[in-house]
Amino acid sequence: MAEAVNINDVLDGHVVLDLQCLDRIYLNGYVPQLQVAGQVVTFLTEHLGNPIPSPVLFKHIGDRFRGTVRTFAETNGIPVLQLNTPDRTRWDDRKLDHVREYLDTATQPGVVVIVVAQEVQKVFMGYRRPAKSGGAQFGFQKADRRVTVYYFYILDPAFGLGFIKICSYFPYPLKMWVNGHEWVKHQAAAEGLAFTELANGFAMCADPARLQAICDRLSPARLQTFFNYWITRIPCPFTRIDRLAG
């Protein structure tokens, strides 16, 4: 009877480089002060100065954001791709195929291409409720809706390719994606460390311990630095006054 083997038995004697490193990193971003209905009302009235917290105001902010994206792309000569996303899983696998030609020809850090897509997001929907005084009153609740999202594909000096995806509808959730292996490759190359790279990782390295030390330096603070730098350089639904107010 054949003896059962596990993955460690199969790999034993064949592994030439063993590293622990973050791979693809996909993070959620949101505004803590805009997560419940009461905070929405405060934002629309006390912060923006509107007498009535009408859901119509969402459209005004969204239209301004979409216009800013168009102007940003035109001013900087950034291509904009309109892509349909009928199947979320297939889209995640294919989207890089659509932007690869732009990424391969990019030579300077910055936004390389913007992808516009329709995706289901959890956003605030407004509804009218009865008012004892006879005036208009509105309530808000979160719901899943298919809305426009913008992928800003970025070529970063430290991380290489990454993107920030921003939803165009209130409260404008976002996602950030970077690749930890690419960050390590950039750091290793800058330090003159010789290595043989794979499409997403490393095959060999002249000094594995030193390479592991670089992997260990990839921290939440470095990810936050990437986000802080680029979020102020791409269009955003929130104005500078909004950001200063938290």
Order of alpha helices (4+ residues) and beta strands (2+ residues): alpha-beta-alpha-alpha-beta-alpha-beta-beta-beta-beta-alpha-beta-beta-alpha-alpha-alpha
